[in-house]
Amino acid sequence: MRDSSVTRLDRVDLKMLRLLQNNGRLSNAELAEAVGVSPATCHRRTKRLLDDGFVSTVRAMVAPRKVGKGALVMVGVVLDRSTPESFASFERAIAKLKFVLDCHLVAGDFDYFLKIRVGDMEDFNRIHGEQLIALPGVRQTRTFFVMKEVVDNAPLDF
């Protein structure tokens, strides 16, 4: 089912979103030319897309290996209780850990799935022993070291 807010977007808005998603460094003039509107109109539309939450943020994608974070690790977490309080406590604590890129509440064998960037296996072993298993309510973790990143942070298809 589609979000009703999508119906508020016309073809120019959608084209702008696709272009910005692929290259957030486009200047207003470049974006305006690519979608066939004036720079003033493009600026107004871009501001509306930001203000209305269609674009949540614009940021640089840093090459992990270049900054010593070449190892990608996925971690499944099982909590000892499935209560709103235990979920809230875990979520508050996990949000404070800077090495956690993503944290998702999931259905299935795990309660949460984490995406973590570290320097190497030794680095992960240290944070696992010192911080992950000490998080509130954690009963079990299962770790998956990523051998090859096939698709990572792909643009949304809409």
N, CA, C and O atoms as a GROMACS GRO file, in nm:
protein
  632
    1MET      N    1   0.084  -0.117   0.000
    1MET     CA    2   0.000   0.000   0.000
    1MET      C    3   0.089   0.123   0.000
    1MET      O    4   0.188   0.129   0.073
    2ARG      N    5   0.055   0.221  -0.081
    2ARG     CA    6   0.134   0.343  -0.092
    2ARG      C    7   0.089   0.446   0.010
    2ARG      O    8  -0.029   0.457   0.043
    3ASP      N    9   0.186   0.521   0.058
    3ASP     CA   10   0.160   0.632   0.150
    3ASP      C   11   0.082   0.738   0.073
    3ASP      O   12   0.115   0.769  -0.041
    4SER      N   13  -0.021   0.794   0.135
    4SER     CA   14  -0.104   0.894   0.067
    4SER      C   15  -0.026   1.020   0.034
    4SER      O   16  -0.065   1.094  -0.056
    5SER      N   17   0.084   1.046   0.106
    5SER     CA   18   0.163   1.166   0.077
    5SER      C   19   0.231   1.157  -0.059
    5SER      O   20   0.267   1.260  -0.117
    6VAL      N   21   0.250   1.035  -0.111
    6VAL     CA   22   0.313   1.020  -0.243
    6VAL      C   23   0.226   1.085  -0.350
    6VAL      O   24   0.278   1.135  -0.450
    7THR      N   25   0.096   1.085  -0.330
    7THR     CA   26   0.007   1.144  -0.430
    7THR      C   27   0.025   1.296  -0.439
    7THR      O   28  -0.018   1.357  -0.537
    8ARG      N   29   0.088   1.358  -0.340
    8ARG     CA   30   0.112   1.501  -0.343
    8ARG      C   31   0.230   1.537  -0.431
    8ARG      O   32   0.255   1.655  -0.456
    9LEU      N   33   0.303   1.440  -0.479
    9LEU     CA   34   0.420   1.464  -0.561
    9LEU      C   35   0.385   1.452  -0.709
    9LEU      O   36   0.319   1.357  -0.750
   10ASP      N   37   0.430   1.549  -0.787
   10ASP     CA   38   0.409   1.538  -0.931
   10ASP      C   39   0.536   1.482  -0.995
   10ASP      O   40   0.631   1.447  -0.925
   11ARG      N   41   0.536   1.472  -1.127
   11ARG     CA   42   0.649   1.409  -1.196
   11ARG      C   43   0.778   1.487  -1.177
   11ARG      O   44   0.885   1.427  -1.172
   12VAL      N   45   0.770   1.619  -1.165
   12VAL     CA   46   0.890   1.701  -1.142
   12VAL      C   47   0.947   1.673  -1.004
   12VAL      O   48   1.068   1.656  -0.988
   13ASP      N   49   0.861   1.667  -0.902
   13ASP     CA   50   0.906   1.634  -0.766
   13ASP      C   51   0.975   1.498  -0.764
   13ASP      O   52   1.083   1.483  -0.707
   14LEU      N   53   0.912   1.400  -0.827
   14LEU     CA   54   0.969   1.264  -0.828
   14LEU      C   55   1.103   1.262  -0.899
   14LEU      O   56   1.196   1.194  -0.854
   15LYS      N   57   1.115   1.334  -1.010
   15LYS     CA   58   1.241   1.339  -1.082
   15LYS      C   59   1.349   1.407  -0.997
   15LYS      O   60   1.464   1.364  -0.994
   16MET      N   61   1.311   1.514  -0.929
   16MET     CA   62   1.404   1.582  -0.839
   16MET      C   63   1.455   1.488  -0.731
   16MET      O   64   1.574   1.484  -0.702
   17LEU      N   65   1.363   1.413  -0.670
   17LEU     CA   66   1.401   1.319  -0.564
   17LEU      C   67   1.497   1.213  -0.617
   17LEU      O   68   1.596   1.180  -0.551
   18ARG      N   69   1.468   1.159  -0.735
   18ARG     CA   70   1.556   1.056  -0.793
   18ARG      C   71   1.695   1.113  -0.819
   18ARG      O   72   1.795   1.049  -0.788
   19LEU      N   73   1.701   1.232  -0.876
   19LEU     CA   74   1.830   1.294  -0.906
   19LEU      C   75   1.908   1.325  -0.779
   19LEU      O   76   2.028   1.297  -0.772
   20LEU      N   77   1.843   1.382  -0.680
   20LEU     CA   78   1.910   1.414  -0.553
   20LEU      C   79   1.956   1.288  -0.480
   20LEU      O   80   2.061   1.287  -0.415
   21GLN      N   81   1.876   1.184  -0.490
   21GLN     CA   82   1.911   1.059  -0.424
   21GLN      C   83   2.039   1.001  -0.484
   21GLN      O   84   2.119   0.941  -0.412
   22ASN      N   85   2.057   1.018  -0.613
   22ASN     CA   86   2.177   0.966  -0.679
   22ASN      C   87   2.296   1.059  -0.668
   22ASN      O   88   2.410   1.015  -0.676
   23ASN      N   89   2.270   1.190  -0.651
   23ASN     CA   90   2.379   1.286  -0.640
   23ASN      C   91   2.332   1.406  -0.558
   23ASN      O   92   2.278   1.502  -0.613
   24GLY      N   93   2.351   1.400  -0.429
   24GLY     CA   94   2.309   1.507  -0.340
   24GLY      C   95   2.391   1.634  -0.353
   24GLY      O   96   2.359   1.735  -0.290
   25ARG      N   97   2.494   1.630  -0.435
   25ARG     CA   98   2.579   1.748  -0.454
   25ARG      C   99   2.538   1.833  -0.573
   25ARG      O  100   2.604   1.932  -0.604
   26LEU      N  101   2.430   1.796  -0.640
   26LEU     CA  102   2.382   1.878  -0.752
   26LEU      C  103   2.353   2.019  -0.704
   26LEU      O  104   2.290   2.038  -0.600
   27SER      N  105   2.397   2.117  -0.779
   27SER     CA  106   2.362   2.255  -0.745
   27SER      C  107   2.216   2.278  -0.781
   27SER      O  108   2.157   2.202  -0.859
   28ASN      N  109   2.158   2.382  -0.726
   28ASN     CA  110   2.021   2.417  -0.759
   28ASN      C  111   2.006   2.440  -0.909
   28ASN      O  112   1.909   2.396  -0.970
   29ALA      N  113   2.103   2.509  -0.969
   29ALA     CA  114   2.098   2.538  -1.114
   29ALA      C  115   2.103   2.409  -1.195
   29ALA      O  116   2.029   2.395  -1.292
   30GLU      N  117   2.190   2.315  -1.157
   30GLU     CA  118   2.199   2.187  -1.228
   30GLU      C  119   2.070   2.108  -1.215
   30GLU      O  120   2.022   2.050  -1.312
   31LEU      N  121   2.015   2.105  -1.095
   31LEU     CA  122   1.890   2.033  -1.071
   31LEU      C  123   1.776   2.096  -1.150
   31LEU      O  124   1.696   2.025  -1.212
   32ALA      N  125   1.768   2.228  -1.148
   32ALA     CA  126   1.662   2.298  -1.222
   32ALA      C  127   1.669   2.266  -1.371
   32ALA      O  128   1.567   2.241  -1.434
   33GLU      N  129   1.789   2.268  -1.426
   33GLU     CA  130   1.805   2.238  -1.569
   33GLU      C  131   1.765   2.093  -1.599
   33GLU      O  132   1.701   2.066  -1.701
   34ALA      N  133   1.804   2.001  -1.512
   34ALA     CA  134   1.775   1.860  -1.534
   34ALA      C  135   1.626   1.829  -1.531
   34ALA      O  136   1.581   1.738  -1.601
   35VAL      N  137   1.549   1.904  -1.452
   35VAL     CA  138   1.405   1.876  -1.443
   35VAL      C  139   1.322   1.973  -1.525
   35VAL      O  140   1.200   1.959  -1.534
   36GLY      N  141   1.387   2.073  -1.585
   36GLY     CA  142   1.317   2.164  -1.676
   36GLY      C  143   1.233   2.271  -1.608
   36GLY      O  144   1.125   2.305  -1.656
   37VAL      N  145   1.282   2.323  -1.495
   37VAL     CA  146   1.213   2.434  -1.429
   37VAL      C  147   1.315   2.545  -1.402
   37VAL      O  148   1.435   2.524  -1.416
   38SER      N  149   1.267   2.662  -1.364
   38SER     CA  150   1.357   2.773  -1.333
   38SER      C  151   1.428   2.745  -1.201
   38SER      O  152   1.378   2.669  -1.119
   39PRO      N  153   1.546   2.807  -1.181
   39PRO     CA  154   1.616   2.789  -1.053
   39PRO      C  155   1.531   2.831  -0.932
   39PRO      O  156   1.536   2.766  -0.828
   40ALA      N  157   1.453   2.938  -0.946
   40ALA     CA  158   1.368   2.982  -0.834
   40ALA      C  159   1.262   2.877  -0.801
   40ALA      O  160   1.239   2.845  -0.684
   41THR      N  161   1.199   2.823  -0.904
   41THR     CA  162   1.098   2.718  -0.884
   41THR      C  163   1.163   2.594  -0.823
   41THR      O  164   1.107   2.532  -0.733
   42CYS      N  165   1.279   2.559  -0.872
   42CYS     CA  166   1.351   2.442  -0.820
   42CYS      C  167   1.384   2.461  -0.673
   42CYS      O  168   1.368   2.369  -0.593
   43HIS      N  169   1.431   2.579  -0.637
   43HIS     CA  170   1.465   2.608  -0.498
   43HIS      C  171   1.341   2.595  -0.408
   43HIS      O  172   1.348   2.536  -0.300
   44ARG      N  173   1.230   2.650  -0.454
   44ARG     CA  174   1.105   2.642  -0.377
   44ARG      C  175   1.062   2.496  -0.360
   44ARG      O  176   1.022   2.456  -0.250
   45ARG      N  177   1.069   2.419  -0.468
   45ARG     CA  178   1.028   2.278  -0.461
   45ARG      C  179   1.122   2.198  -0.369
   45ARG      O  180   1.077   2.114  -0.291
   46THR      N  181   1.251   2.223  -0.380
   46THR     CA  182   1.347   2.152  -0.296
   46THR      C  183   1.322   2.184  -0.149
   46THR      O  184   1.324   2.094  -0.065
   47LYS      N  185   1.298   2.309  -0.119
   47LYS     CA  186   1.268   2.348   0.019
   47LYS      C  187   1.142   2.278   0.069
   47LYS      O  188   1.137   2.232   0.183
   48ARG      N  189   1.040   2.271  -0.016
   48ARG     CA  190   0.916   2.202   0.023
   48ARG      C  191   0.941   2.053   0.047
   48ARG      O  192   0.888   1.996   0.142
   49LEU      N  193   1.020   1.991  -0.039
   49LEU     CA  194   1.051   1.848  -0.021
   49LEU      C  195   1.123   1.824   0.112
   49LEU      O  196   1.098   1.724   0.180
   50LEU      N  197   1.212   1.915   0.148
   50LEU     CA  198   1.281   1.905   0.277
   50LEU      C  199   1.185   1.933   0.393
   50LEU      O  200   1.179   1.856   0.489
   51ASP      N  201   1.110   2.042   0.383
   51ASP     CA  202   1.017   2.081   0.490
   51ASP      C  203   0.910   1.977   0.515
   51ASP      O  204   0.868   1.955   0.629
   52ASP      N  205   0.863   1.911   0.407
   52ASP     CA  206   0.758   1.811   0.420
   52ASP      C  207   0.811   1.672   0.454
   52ASP      O  208   0.734   1.577   0.467
   53GLY      N  209   0.942   1.659   0.470
   53GLY     CA  210   1.000   1.533   0.514
   53GLY      C  211   1.025   1.430   0.405
   53GLY      O  212   1.057   1.316   0.436
   54PHE      N  213   1.011   1.468   0.278
   54PHE     CA  214   1.040   1.372   0.171
   54PHE      C  215   1.191   1.346   0.162
   54PHE      O  216   1.233   1.237   0.123
   55VAL      N  217   1.272   1.445   0.198
   55VAL     CA  218   1.416   1.429   0.211
   55VAL      C  219   1.447   1.453   0.358
   55VAL      O  220   1.423   1.561   0.411
   56SER      N  221   1.501   1.351   0.423
   56SER     CA  222   1.523   1.364   0.567
   56SER      C  223   1.657   1.429   0.598
   56SER      O  224   1.669   1.501   0.697
   57THR      N  225   1.757   1.405   0.516
   57THR     CA  226   1.888   1.465   0.538
   57THR      C  227   1.971   1.453   0.412
   57THR      O  228   1.942   1.372   0.324
   58VAL      N  229   2.073   1.534   0.402
   58VAL     CA  230   2.169   1.524   0.294
   58VAL      C  231   2.304   1.512   0.360
   58VAL      O  232   2.343   1.595   0.441
   59ARG      N  233   2.378   1.406   0.324
   59ARG     CA  234   2.508   1.386   0.387
   59ARG      C  235   2.601   1.312   0.292
   59ARG      O  236   2.558   1.250   0.195
   60ALA      N  237   2.730   1.320   0.321
   60ALA     CA  238   2.831   1.252   0.242
   60ALA      C  239   2.836   1.105   0.279
   60ALA      O  240   2.818   1.068   0.396
   61MET      N  241   2.861   1.021   0.181
   61MET     CA  242   2.883   0.879   0.206
   61MET      C  243   3.034   0.859   0.219
   61MET      O  244   3.106   0.868   0.119
   62VAL      N  245   3.082   0.833   0.338
   62VAL     CA  246   3.225   0.816   0.365
   62VAL      C  247   3.265   0.673   0.330
   62VAL      O  248   3.194   0.579   0.364
   63ALA      N  249   3.378   0.657   0.264
   63ALA     CA  250   3.431   0.524   0.229
   63ALA      C  251   3.485   0.459   0.358
   63ALA      O  252   3.586   0.505   0.411
   64PRO      N  253   3.420   0.353   0.408
   64PRO     CA  254   3.457   0.295   0.537
   64PRO      C  255   3.605   0.255   0.547
   64PRO      O  256   3.668   0.281   0.649
   65ARG      N  257   3.658   0.194   0.445
   65ARG     CA  258   3.798   0.148   0.450
   65ARG      C  259   3.895   0.265   0.466
   65ARG      O  260   3.999   0.253   0.530
   66LYS      N  261   3.860   0.379   0.406
   66LYS     CA  262   3.948   0.496   0.411
   66LYS      C  263   3.961   0.553   0.552
   66LYS      O  264   4.058   0.622   0.584
   67VAL      N  265   3.863   0.524   0.637
   67VAL     CA  266   3.866   0.574   0.774
   67VAL      C  267   3.882   0.462   0.877
   67VAL      O  268   3.849   0.478   0.995
   68GLY      N  269   3.934   0.348   0.831
   68GLY     CA  270   3.964   0.238   0.923
   68GLY      C  271   3.845   0.161   0.974
   68GLY      O  272   3.852   0.101   1.082
   69LYS      N  273   3.735   0.162   0.899
   69LYS     CA  274   3.615   0.088   0.940
   69LYS      C  275   3.572  -0.007   0.829
   69LYS      O  276   3.457  -0.003   0.784
   70GLY      N  277   3.664  -0.091   0.784
   70GLY     CA  278   3.640  -0.176   0.668
   70GLY      C  279   3.560  -0.302   0.694
   70GLY      O  280   3.514  -0.365   0.599
   71ALA      N  281   3.541  -0.339   0.819
   71ALA     CA  282   3.467  -0.462   0.849
   71ALA      C  283   3.320  -0.430   0.880
   71ALA      O  284   3.289  -0.348   0.966
   72LEU      N  285   3.234  -0.497   0.807
   72LEU     CA  286   3.089  -0.483   0.829
   72LEU      C  287   3.039  -0.608   0.899
   72LEU      O  288   3.066  -0.720   0.857
   73VAL      N  289   2.965  -0.586   1.007
   73VAL     CA  290   2.915  -0.697   1.088
   73VAL      C  291   2.765  -0.680   1.108
   73VAL      O  292   2.718  -0.570   1.141
   74MET      N  293   2.691  -0.788   1.090
   74MET     CA  294   2.549  -0.790   1.119
   74MET      C  295   2.531  -0.873   1.246
   74MET      O  296   2.590  -0.980   1.260
   75VAL      N  297   2.450  -0.822   1.337
   75VAL     CA  298   2.431  -0.891   1.465
   75VAL      C  299   2.282  -0.906   1.493
   75VAL      O  300   2.208  -0.809   1.496
   76GLY      N  301   2.241  -1.031   1.513
   76GLY     CA  302   2.105  -1.059   1.557
   76GLY      C  303   2.103  -1.059   1.709
   76GLY      O  304   2.190  -1.118   1.773
   77VAL      N  305   2.005  -0.993   1.768
   77VAL     CA  306   1.995  -0.981   1.914
   77VAL      C  307   1.862  -1.038   1.960
   77VAL      O  308   1.756  -1.008   1.904
   78VAL      N  309   1.869  -1.121   2.063
   78VAL     CA  310   1.749  -1.174   2.128
   78VAL      C  311   1.746  -1.118   2.270
   78VAL      O  312   1.844  -1.130   2.343
   79LEU      N  313   1.634  -1.059   2.308
   79LEU     CA  314   1.619  -1.007   2.443
   79LEU      C  315   1.561  -1.114   2.534
   79LEU      O  316   1.500  -1.210   2.488
   80ASP      N  317   1.581  -1.098   2.663
   80ASP     CA  318   1.530  -1.198   2.757
   80ASP      C  319   1.380  -1.187   2.778
   80ASP      O  320   1.316  -1.283   2.822
   81ARG      N  321   1.323  -1.069   2.747
   81ARG     CA  322   1.178  -1.052   2.760
   81ARG      C  323   1.126  -0.974   2.640
   81ARG      O  324   1.197  -0.890   2.586
   82SER      N  325   1.005  -1.002   2.600
   82SER     CA  326   0.941  -0.928   2.490
   82SER      C  327   0.832  -0.838   2.545
   82SER      O  328   0.713  -0.862   2.526
   83THR      N  329   0.876  -0.733   2.614
   83THR     CA  330   0.781  -0.639   2.672
   83THR      C  331   0.812  -0.500   2.618
   83THR      O  332   0.925  -0.473   2.578
   84PRO      N  333   0.714  -0.413   2.615
   84PRO     CA  334   0.741  -0.276   2.571
   84PRO      C  335   0.853  -0.209   2.651
   84PRO      O  336   0.932  -0.133   2.596
   85GLU      N  337   0.860  -0.238   2.780
   85GLU     CA  338   0.963  -0.179   2.865
   85GLU      C  339   1.102  -0.228   2.828
   85GLU      O  340   1.197  -0.150   2.823
   86SER      N  341   1.114  -0.360   2.803
   86SER     CA  342   1.247  -0.413   2.768
   86SER      C  343   1.290  -0.364   2.630
   86SER      O  344   1.408  -0.335   2.609
   87PHE      N  345   1.196  -0.354   2.537
   87PHE     CA  346   1.230  -0.299   2.404
   87PHE      C  347   1.275  -0.154   2.417
   87PHE      O  348   1.376  -0.115   2.358
   88ALA      N  349   1.201  -0.074   2.493
   88ALA     CA  350   1.234   0.068   2.509
   88ALA      C  351   1.370   0.086   2.576
   88ALA      O  352   1.448   0.173   2.535
   89SER      N  353   1.399   0.006   2.676
   89SER     CA  354   1.527   0.015   2.745
   89SER      C  355   1.643  -0.020   2.651
   89SER      O  356   1.744   0.049   2.650
   90PHE      N  357   1.627  -0.126   2.574
   90PHE     CA  358   1.730  -0.166   2.477
   90PHE      C  359   1.749  -0.057   2.372
   90PHE      O  360   1.862  -0.022   2.338
   91GLU      N  361   1.639  -0.003   2.320
   91GLU     CA  362   1.646   0.098   2.215
   91GLU      C  363   1.714   0.226   2.263
   91GLU      O  364   1.790   0.288   2.188
   92ARG      N  365   1.687   0.266   2.385
   92ARG     CA  366   1.754   0.385   2.440
   92ARG      C  367   1.904   0.362   2.448
   92ARG      O  368   1.983   0.451   2.414
   93ALA      N  369   1.944   0.244   2.492
   93ALA     CA  370   2.086   0.214   2.509
   93ALA      C  371   2.157   0.198   2.375
   93ALA      O  372   2.269   0.248   2.358
   94ILE      N  373   2.095   0.130   2.280
   94ILE     CA  374   2.160   0.105   2.151
   94ILE      C  375   2.178   0.235   2.072
   94ILE      O  376   2.273   0.249   1.996
   95ALA      N  377   2.086   0.328   2.089
   95ALA     CA  378   2.093   0.456   2.017
   95ALA      C  379   2.216   0.538   2.057
   95ALA      O  380   2.257   0.628   1.984
   96LYS      N  381   2.275   0.508   2.171
   96LYS     CA  382   2.392   0.581   2.219
   96LYS      C  383   2.524   0.526   2.165
   96LYS      O  384   2.629   0.589   2.179
   97LEU      N  385   2.521   0.408   2.102
   97LEU     CA  386   2.644   0.344   2.055
   97LEU      C  387   2.678   0.392   1.914
   97LEU      O  388   2.604   0.366   1.819
   98LYS      N  389   2.788   0.463   1.901
   98LYS     CA  390   2.826   0.527   1.774
   98LYS      C  391   2.867   0.427   1.666
   98LYS      O  392   2.861   0.459   1.547
   99PHE      N  393   2.907   0.307   1.704
   99PHE     CA  394   2.950   0.208   1.605
   99PHE      C  395   2.832   0.136   1.539
   99PHE      O  396   2.850   0.065   1.440
  100VAL      N  397   2.712   0.154   1.592
  100VAL     CA  398   2.592   0.092   1.535
  100VAL      C  399   2.536   0.183   1.426
  100VAL      O  400   2.492   0.295   1.454
  101LEU      N  401   2.538   0.136   1.302
  101LEU     CA  402   2.487   0.213   1.189
  101LEU      C  403   2.336   0.204   1.179
  101LEU      O  404   2.268   0.303   1.152
  102ASP      N  405   2.282   0.085   1.200
  102ASP     CA  406   2.138   0.060   1.188
  102ASP      C  407   2.096  -0.034   1.300
  102ASP      O  408   2.172  -0.122   1.341
  103CYS      N  409   1.975  -0.015   1.348
  103CYS     CA  410   1.915  -0.105   1.445
  103CYS      C  411   1.768  -0.118   1.408
  103CYS      O  412   1.695  -0.019   1.402
  104HIS      N  413   1.725  -0.242   1.383
  104HIS     CA  414   1.587  -0.265   1.340
  104HIS      C  415   1.520  -0.370   1.428
  104HIS      O  416   1.575  -0.478   1.452
  105LEU      N  417   1.400  -0.339   1.476
  105LEU     CA  418   1.316  -0.436   1.544
  105LEU      C  419   1.260  -0.526   1.434
  105LEU      O  420   1.202  -0.477   1.338
  106VAL      N  421   1.277  -0.657   1.448
  106VAL     CA  422   1.237  -0.749   1.342
  106VAL      C  423   1.149  -0.861   1.396
  106VAL      O  424   1.146  -0.887   1.516
  107ALA      N  425   1.079  -0.927   1.306
  107ALA     CA  426   1.002  -1.046   1.339
  107ALA      C  427   1.086  -1.167   1.302
  107ALA      O  428   1.167  -1.161   1.209
  108GLY      N  429   1.068  -1.276   1.373
  108GLY     CA  430   1.143  -1.397   1.341
  108GLY      C  431   1.227  -1.443   1.458
  108GLY      O  432   1.187  -1.430   1.573
  109ASP      N  433   1.345  -1.498   1.427
  109ASP     CA  434   1.430  -1.558   1.530
  109ASP      C  435   1.496  -1.456   1.622
  109ASP      O  436   1.537  -1.491   1.733
  110PHE      N  437   1.506  -1.331   1.578
  110PHE     CA  438   1.572  -1.227   1.657
  110PHE      C  439   1.471  -1.119   1.692
  110PHE      O  440   1.366  -1.106   1.628
  111ASP      N  441   1.504  -1.042   1.794
  111ASP     CA  442   1.424  -0.924   1.826
  111ASP      C  443   1.474  -0.803   1.748
  111ASP      O  444   1.396  -0.722   1.699
  112TYR      N  445   1.608  -0.792   1.737
  112TYR     CA  446   1.669  -0.679   1.667
  112TYR      C  447   1.778  -0.729   1.575
  112TYR      O  448   1.839  -0.833   1.598
  113PHE      N  449   1.800  -0.653   1.469
  113PHE     CA  450   1.913  -0.680   1.381
  113PHE      C  451   1.994  -0.551   1.372
  113PHE      O  452   1.940  -0.444   1.343
  114LEU      N  453   2.123  -0.562   1.397
  114LEU     CA  454   2.213  -0.448   1.399
  114LEU      C  455   2.310  -0.454   1.281
  114LEU      O  456   2.354  -0.562   1.241
  115LYS      N  457   2.342  -0.338   1.228
  115LYS     CA  458   2.447  -0.325   1.127
  115LYS      C  459   2.556  -0.242   1.192
  115LYS      O  460   2.534  -0.129   1.236
  116ILE      N  461   2.676  -0.300   1.198
  116ILE     CA  462   2.786  -0.239   1.272
  116ILE      C  463   2.910  -0.229   1.184
  116ILE      O  464   2.942  -0.322   1.110
  117ARG      N  465   2.981  -0.117   1.193
  117ARG     CA  466   3.108  -0.098   1.122
  117ARG      C  467   3.220  -0.094   1.226
  117ARG      O  468   3.214  -0.020   1.323
  118VAL      N  469   3.323  -0.175   1.202
  118VAL     CA  470   3.440  -0.178   1.289
  118VAL      C  471   3.565  -0.189   1.203
  118VAL      O  472   3.557  -0.207   1.082
  119GLY      N  473   3.681  -0.177   1.268
  119GLY     CA  474   3.807  -0.187   1.196
  119GLY      C  475   3.838  -0.329   1.153
  119GLY      O  476   3.878  -0.354   1.039
  120ASP      N  477   3.819  -0.424   1.244
  120ASP     CA  478   3.852  -0.563   1.215
  120ASP      C  479   3.783  -0.653   1.318
  120ASP      O  480   3.710  -0.605   1.404
  121MET      N  481   3.808  -0.782   1.307
  121MET     CA  482   3.744  -0.879   1.396
  121MET      C  483   3.784  -0.855   1.542
  121MET      O  484   3.701  -0.869   1.632
  122GLU      N  485   3.908  -0.819   1.566
  122GLU     CA  486   3.953  -0.790   1.703
  122GLU      C  487   3.877  -0.672   1.762
  122GLU      O  488   3.837  -0.673   1.878
  123ASP      N  489   3.857  -0.570   1.681
  123ASP     CA  490   3.780  -0.452   1.722
  123ASP      C  491   3.638  -0.493   1.759
  123ASP      O  492   3.586  -0.452   1.863
  124PHE      N  493   3.575  -0.575   1.675
  124PHE     CA  494   3.439  -0.621   1.704
  124PHE      C  495   3.436  -0.706   1.832
  124PHE      O  496   3.347  -0.690   1.915
  125ASN      N  497   3.533  -0.794   1.846
  125ASN     CA  498   3.538  -0.881   1.964
  125ASN      C  499   3.542  -0.798   2.092
  125ASN      O  500   3.476  -0.832   2.190
  126ARG      N  501   3.618  -0.689   2.090
  126ARG     CA  502   3.628  -0.601   2.207
  126ARG      C  503   3.493  -0.535   2.237
  126ARG      O  504   3.446  -0.540   2.350
  127ILE      N  505   3.430  -0.473   2.134
  127ILE     CA  506   3.303  -0.404   2.161
  127ILE      C  507   3.191  -0.502   2.195
  127ILE      O  508   3.100  -0.469   2.271
  128HIS      N  509   3.198  -0.621   2.138
  128HIS     CA  510   3.097  -0.723   2.171
  128HIS      C  511   3.106  -0.758   2.319
  128HIS      O  512   3.005  -0.761   2.389
  129GLY      N  513   3.227  -0.785   2.364
  129GLY     CA  514   3.247  -0.826   2.504
  129GLY      C  515   3.224  -0.714   2.604
  129GLY      O  516   3.177  -0.738   2.715
  130GLU      N  517   3.258  -0.591   2.565
  130GLU     CA  518   3.247  -0.479   2.659
  130GLU      C  519   3.113  -0.406   2.653
  130GLU      O  520   3.068  -0.353   2.754
  131GLN      N  521   3.049  -0.403   2.535
  131GLN     CA  522   2.930  -0.319   2.523
  131GLN      C  523   2.804  -0.390   2.475
  131GLN      O  524   2.698  -0.370   2.534
  132LEU      N  525   2.813  -0.472   2.372
  132LEU     CA  526   2.690  -0.532   2.317
  132LEU      C  527   2.622  -0.626   2.415
  132LEU      O  528   2.502  -0.612   2.440
  133ILE      N  529   2.696  -0.719   2.471
  133ILE     CA  530   2.630  -0.816   2.560
  133ILE      C  531   2.592  -0.754   2.694
  133ILE      O  532   2.519  -0.815   2.773
  134ALA      N  533   2.643  -0.633   2.720
  134ALA     CA  534   2.608  -0.564   2.844
  134ALA      C  535   2.484  -0.476   2.828
  134ALA      O  536   2.438  -0.414   2.924
  135LEU      N  537   2.428  -0.469   2.707
  135LEU     CA  538   2.308  -0.388   2.685
  135LEU      C  539   2.192  -0.445   2.764
  135LEU      O  540   2.186  -0.566   2.786
  136PRO      N  541   2.098  -0.360   2.806
  136PRO     CA  542   1.986  -0.407   2.888
  136PRO      C  543   1.902  -0.514   2.818
  136PRO      O  544   1.858  -0.497   2.704
  137GLY      N  545   1.881  -0.624   2.890
  137GLY     CA  546   1.791  -0.728   2.843
  137GLY      C  547   1.847  -0.823   2.740
  137GLY      O  548   1.775  -0.912   2.695
  138VAL      N  549   1.973  -0.811   2.701
  138VAL     CA  550   2.027  -0.899   2.597
  138VAL      C  551   2.049  -1.039   2.654
  138VAL      O  552   2.123  -1.058   2.750
  139ARG      N  553   1.982  -1.135   2.591
  139ARG     CA  554   1.999  -1.274   2.629
  139ARG      C  555   2.099  -1.344   2.538
  139ARG      O  556   2.178  -1.427   2.583
  140GLN      N  557   2.094  -1.310   2.409
  140GLN     CA  558   2.177  -1.381   2.312
  140GLN      C  559   2.206  -1.290   2.193
  140GLN      O  560   2.123  -1.208   2.155
  141THR      N  561   2.325  -1.308   2.134
  141THR     CA  562   2.356  -1.241   2.008
  141THR      C  563   2.409  -1.346   1.911
  141THR      O  564   2.468  -1.446   1.951
  142ARG      N  565   2.386  -1.322   1.785
  142ARG     CA  566   2.444  -1.405   1.680
  142ARG      C  567   2.509  -1.311   1.580
  142ARG      O  568   2.445  -1.218   1.531
  143THR      N  569   2.636  -1.335   1.550
  143THR     CA  570   2.716  -1.245   1.469
  143THR      C  571   2.739  -1.301   1.330
  143THR      O  572   2.767  -1.419   1.313
  144PHE      N  573   2.727  -1.212   1.230
  144PHE     CA  574   2.752  -1.248   1.091
  144PHE      C  575   2.853  -1.148   1.034
  144PHE      O  576   2.820  -1.030   1.018
  145PHE      N  577   2.973  -1.193   1.003
  145PHE     CA  578   3.073  -1.107   0.940
  145PHE      C  579   3.046  -1.103   0.791
  145PHE      O  580   3.037  -1.208   0.727
  146VAL      N  581   3.033  -0.985   0.735
  146VAL     CA  582   3.004  -0.969   0.593
  146VAL      C  583   3.131  -0.995   0.514
  146VAL      O  584   3.234  -0.931   0.537
  147MET      N  585   3.124  -1.089   0.421
  147MET     CA  586   3.240  -1.123   0.340
  147MET      C  587   3.251  -1.034   0.217
  147MET      O  588   3.362  -1.006   0.170
  148LYS      N  589   3.137  -0.991   0.165
  148LYS     CA  590   3.136  -0.906   0.046
  148LYS      C  591   3.009  -0.822   0.048
  148LYS      O  592   2.900  -0.875   0.068
  149GLU      N  593   3.024  -0.693   0.027
  149GLU     CA  594   2.909  -0.605   0.020
  149GLU      C  595   2.864  -0.598  -0.126
  149GLU      O  596   2.928  -0.533  -0.209
  150VAL      N  597   2.754  -0.663  -0.155
  150VAL     CA  598   2.704  -0.670  -0.292
  150VAL      C  599   2.620  -0.547  -0.324
  150VAL      O  600   2.642  -0.483  -0.427
  151VAL      N  601   2.526  -0.513  -0.239
  151VAL     CA  602   2.444  -0.393  -0.251
  151VAL      C  603   2.440  -0.329  -0.113
  151VAL      O  604   2.406  -0.394  -0.015
  152ASP      N  605   2.476  -0.202  -0.106
  152ASP     CA  606   2.474  -0.132   0.021
  152ASP      C  607   2.417   0.007   0.002
  152ASP      O  608   2.466   0.084  -0.081
  153ASN      N  609   2.315   0.038   0.077
  153ASN     CA  610   2.253   0.170   0.074
  153ASN      C  611   2.209   0.212  -0.066
  153ASN      O  612   2.233   0.324  -0.109
  154ALA      N  613   2.145   0.121  -0.135
  154ALA     CA  614   2.095   0.150  -0.270
  154ALA      C  615   1.987   0.256  -0.265
  154ALA      O  616   1.915   0.266  -0.166
  155PRO      N  617   1.975   0.336  -0.371
  155PRO     CA  618   1.866   0.436  -0.375
  155PRO      C  619   1.729   0.368  -0.373
  155PRO      O  620   1.713   0.257  -0.424
  156LEU      N  621   1.631   0.436  -0.314
  156LEU     CA  622   1.494   0.384  -0.315
  156LEU      C  623   1.440   0.384  -0.457
  156LEU      O  624   1.469   0.474  -0.535
  157ASP      N  625   1.362   0.286  -0.489
  157ASP     CA  626   1.297   0.278  -0.619
  157ASP      C  627   1.152   0.321  -0.600
  157ASP      O  628   1.077   0.258  -0.525
  158PHE      N  629   1.114   0.429  -0.668
  158PHE     CA  630   0.975   0.477  -0.658
  158PHE      C  631   0.931   0.534  -0.790
  158PHE      O  632   0.817   0.580  -0.801
   0.00000   0.00000   0.00000
